[in-house]
Amino acid sequence: MNRLLATVLALTLSLGVAAPAFAQSATLDKINQSGTLTIGTRTGSPPFAYVNKDNQWVGFAIDLVEQAIAPALSRKLGKPIKVEKKESTPPTRIALLASNAVDLIAGTMTDTRARRDSVDFSLTFFVTGAQFLVKTGSPIKGIQDVAGKRIAAQQASTNARIVRERMPTAQLREFPDQPAAFQALAQGQVDAYTNDGIQLAGLKVKAPKPDDWVIVGDFYSYEPYGMAMRKNDSDFRAVVNNGLMEAIDSGKYFELYEKWFGPRGEVPYPLTPENRRFLQLQAVPK
């Protein structure tokens, strides 16, 4: 009997000091073991994620991860969590998640019903819509003018799909990333480049001669950005969402928005009262 009690006591003590296992979340377990959250993000999509002139990987989405989501993970796991960044593009981001190369896509990925078949999304952290970037003086003023025109878009983007569906006579040319698409526009290989309005605004601001370019057209799509993760990992998704909701509740989200999109930000893009209210309504009660 004494030997049995000793065995039970030893087992209890060993379980008490063991590192926590997150049986319901392979992603949390992976992060807990490595001490690192690995994100897939962009290198040329200012101001969400890009490499600046000092060769630093920066942006609004990166700040949200480092200042909202990583702290939430640290609280959940009871240890400091580092953030490692890997490049992702529209054609590669879902594959990077599926192969476990990254844990989270943080950039400019639109949450769509079709993509929800492959990945899960966080709550929406930004809302925009698709427009066109053209040379100043271009006859293209919106999607109604692109029939027969050479239109650049990014591969696997919602913009490319919508142009293909709504304007089948447009000569759609898809590129692996934004810098390649803009280069084609600058060299006259295409007549316009379509992307989400905020991304075009960032591209124009960073162009060598911003006045050479103009963003045209009303939004012809609804683009709610979310952070993507592997499907069916509700515990990890809850931590990501809790981090974002706490940032909204505390005002940290709006501080970061002002930093990147305010009058003195990288890309001035005022937050409308409607979008502010939409963000606040996503933060459910504690």
C-alpha atoms as one frame of an Amber mdcrd trajectory, in Angstrom:
protein
   0.000   0.000   0.000   2.811   2.412   0.893   4.529   1.608  -2.387   1.296
   2.312  -4.288   0.828   5.646  -2.518   4.412   6.592  -3.265   3.908   5.783
  -6.942   0.702   7.834  -7.127   2.354  10.752  -5.336   5.348  10.692  -7.688
   3.063  10.637 -10.720   0.998  13.527  -9.351   4.085  15.629  -8.719   5.493
  14.915 -12.168   2.223  15.948 -13.778   2.168  19.111 -11.693   5.475  20.391
 -13.006   5.188  19.174 -16.589   4.987  21.752 -19.374   1.350  22.357 -20.284
   0.078  20.457 -23.306  -2.646  21.957 -25.449  -4.259  18.757 -26.651  -7.024
  20.609 -28.460  -4.656  22.960 -30.306  -1.748  21.685 -32.350  -0.786  25.284
 -33.109  -0.664  26.380 -29.465   1.347  23.269 -28.625   3.791  24.032 -31.463
   4.188  27.654 -30.335   4.555  26.599 -26.706   7.353  24.170 -27.540   9.272
  26.552 -29.796   8.521  29.810 -27.990   7.914  31.340 -31.427   4.882  32.438
 -33.434   5.748  32.190 -37.139   3.763  34.476 -39.406   3.517  34.667 -43.162
   3.424  38.255 -44.347   4.214  40.525 -47.281   7.405  42.297 -48.303   5.891
  44.886 -50.641   2.434  45.879 -49.395   2.806  49.185 -47.550   1.637  50.064
 -45.023   0.450  46.608 -43.941   3.708  44.721 -44.344   6.814  45.710 -46.265
  10.580  46.043 -46.064  11.474  49.699 -45.560  14.513  51.652 -46.743  16.418
  50.551 -43.640  15.764  46.903 -44.541  13.351  46.511 -41.622  10.207  44.422
 -41.947   7.425  46.725 -40.724   3.757  47.555 -41.122   0.331  47.793 -39.553
  -0.389  44.054 -39.678   3.033  43.272 -38.207   2.449  45.750 -35.377  -0.901
  44.104 -34.616   0.815  40.730 -34.328   3.720  41.985 -32.226   1.733  44.310
 -29.955  -1.623  42.531 -29.652  -1.479  38.862 -30.633   1.977  37.889 -29.341
   1.214  39.369 -25.878  -2.073  37.416 -25.807  -0.162  34.231 -26.611   2.384
  35.016 -23.895  -0.416  35.371 -21.350  -2.054  32.154 -22.511   1.155  30.114
 -22.477   2.771  31.779 -19.478   6.033  32.527 -21.273   7.533  35.106 -23.643
   6.679  34.470 -27.295   8.861  35.705 -30.147   7.568  36.543 -33.624   9.327
  35.144 -36.691   8.405  36.445 -40.145   8.402  34.578 -43.454   7.403  35.953
 -46.824   4.004  34.932 -48.150   2.197  35.911 -51.348  -1.361  35.243 -52.562
  -0.315  32.051 -54.419   1.711  30.653 -51.481   0.001  31.684 -48.252  -2.529
  28.844 -47.890   0.136  26.270 -48.756   2.450  27.758 -46.104  -0.270  27.262
 -43.492  -1.079  23.736 -44.650   2.573  22.673 -44.485   3.016  24.140 -40.966
   5.688  26.500 -42.290   3.757  29.391 -40.718   1.115  29.598 -37.981  -0.687
  32.760 -39.075  -1.051  34.839 -42.244  -0.918  38.510 -41.320  -1.100  40.878
 -44.237  -3.770  41.764 -46.765  -5.797  38.577 -47.098  -9.506  39.014 -47.746
 -11.828  36.769 -45.760 -14.063  35.036 -48.324 -16.503  32.130 -48.159 -14.421
  30.190 -50.690 -11.228  30.608 -48.669 -13.028  29.466 -45.530 -13.129  26.017
 -47.115  -9.336  25.889 -46.699  -8.511  28.119 -43.714 -10.103  29.836 -40.739
 -10.011  33.599 -40.246  -9.736  35.927 -37.301 -12.186  38.744 -36.862 -11.940
  41.483 -39.486  -9.159  43.959 -38.737  -9.460  46.200 -41.814 -12.063  46.966
 -44.480 -11.415  48.279 -47.982 -12.511  47.662 -51.604 -10.974  47.187 -55.041
 -10.082  50.070 -57.376  -7.604  50.790 -60.192  -4.224  52.508 -60.372  -3.560
  54.234 -63.708  -1.239  56.829 -65.164  -2.451  60.393 -64.729  -4.676  61.264
 -67.706  -5.734  57.673 -68.402  -9.209  57.233 -69.918  -9.892  54.460 -67.410
 -12.104  55.846 -64.633 -13.460  52.625 -63.141 -14.375  49.001 -63.815 -16.862
  50.061 -66.489 -13.914  51.190 -68.676 -11.670  48.092 -68.610 -13.290  46.055
 -71.396 -10.563  45.183 -73.901  -7.889  46.830 -71.739  -4.760  45.153 -70.331
  -5.343  44.853 -66.587  -2.746  43.702 -64.066  -3.779  41.866 -60.911  -2.106
  39.636 -58.365  -2.364  35.895 -58.770  -5.064  34.194 -56.670  -6.539  37.568
 -55.633 -10.221  38.345 -55.227  -9.720  41.319 -57.560  -8.591  39.069 -60.428
 -11.580  36.778 -59.940 -14.086  39.644 -59.938 -12.632  41.340 -63.026 -12.680
  37.994 -64.834 -16.343  37.483 -63.904 -17.626  41.015 -64.495 -15.465  42.046
 -67.452 -14.568  38.869 -69.371 -13.247  40.864 -72.337 -10.596  42.576 -70.215
  -7.104  41.254 -70.925  -6.276  40.131 -67.398  -2.603  39.591 -66.638  -1.737
  38.132 -63.246   1.513  38.720 -61.387   2.999  36.999 -58.318   3.141  40.137
 -56.189   2.464  43.873 -56.098   5.955  45.102 -57.095   5.868  42.949 -60.251
   2.399  44.219 -61.176   3.391  47.847 -60.648   6.557  47.389 -62.684   4.444
  46.131 -65.585   2.227  49.213 -65.265   5.205  51.584 -65.088   6.736  50.000
 -68.204   3.489  50.320 -70.182   2.898  46.565 -70.419  -0.591  47.020 -68.938
  -3.111  49.865 -68.880  -4.138  49.608 -65.227  -3.379  47.696 -62.057  -6.268
  46.606 -59.851  -5.960  45.897 -56.160  -7.583  46.937 -52.900  -7.775  50.721
 -52.669  -5.645  50.965 -49.549  -2.864  48.909 -51.133  -2.918  51.111 -54.222
  -2.707  54.167 -51.965   0.372  52.695 -50.291   1.921  51.892 -53.649   1.311
  55.401 -54.971   2.816  57.062 -51.884   5.975  54.943 -52.194   6.342  55.461
 -55.966   9.311  57.571 -57.172   6.874  60.102 -58.700   3.518  59.802 -56.903
   1.901  62.520 -59.027   2.326  60.305 -62.111  -0.365  57.973 -60.769  -4.013
  58.240 -59.801  -6.423  55.833 -58.100  -9.753  55.685 -59.927 -13.208  54.201
 -59.599 -15.639  53.446 -56.823 -15.070  50.266 -54.833 -16.223  47.377 -57.000
 -15.743  44.807 -54.233 -15.928  44.413 -50.460 -12.576  43.375 -48.979 -12.620
  42.527 -45.247  -9.091  41.610 -44.133  -8.637  38.842 -41.603  -5.661  36.878
 -40.311  -5.737  33.321 -41.637  -4.861  30.157 -39.744  -5.236  26.408 -40.078
  -8.809  25.128 -39.916 -10.458  23.663 -36.860  -8.084  25.074 -34.244 -10.598
  27.017 -32.200  -8.329  27.451 -29.164  -5.621  29.193 -31.202  -8.209  31.260
 -33.038  -9.673  32.343 -29.701  -6.271  33.629 -28.533  -5.748  35.547 -31.794
  -9.222  37.075 -31.568  -8.843  37.887 -27.876  -5.624  39.740 -28.645  -7.315
  41.772 -31.381 -10.400  42.468 -29.259  -8.293  43.611 -26.328  -6.411  45.942
 -28.682  -9.724  47.405 -29.866 -11.076  47.757 -26.314  -7.892  49.350 -24.931
  -7.454  51.759 -27.828  -4.161  50.156 -28.938  -5.690  49.250 -32.302  -6.650
  52.871 -32.950  -3.200  54.111 -31.882  -1.621  51.798 -34.443  -4.170  52.835
 -37.065  -3.265  56.485 -36.481   0.442  55.634 -36.717   0.087  54.055 -40.166
  -3.034  55.677 -41.654  -3.392  58.991 -39.823  -2.529  62.412 -41.305   1.163
  61.877 -40.508   1.143  58.161 -41.245   2.709  56.260 -44.111  -0.563  56.228
 -46.048  -3.224  58.730 -44.864  -6.526  56.826 -44.945  -9.060  58.173 -42.432
 -11.020  55.654 -40.389 -14.704  56.280 -41.093 -17.160  56.366 -38.181 -18.915
  53.357 -39.713 -15.728  51.277 -39.819 -14.771  52.318 -36.281 -18.164  51.186
 -35.015 -17.906  47.944 -36.990 -14.546  47.169 -35.355 -15.857  47.988 -31.890
 -18.913  45.755 -32.341 -16.644  42.774 -33.069 -15.143  43.034 -29.562 -17.595
  40.855 -27.653 -18.064  41.357 -23.877 -15.492  39.817 -21.558
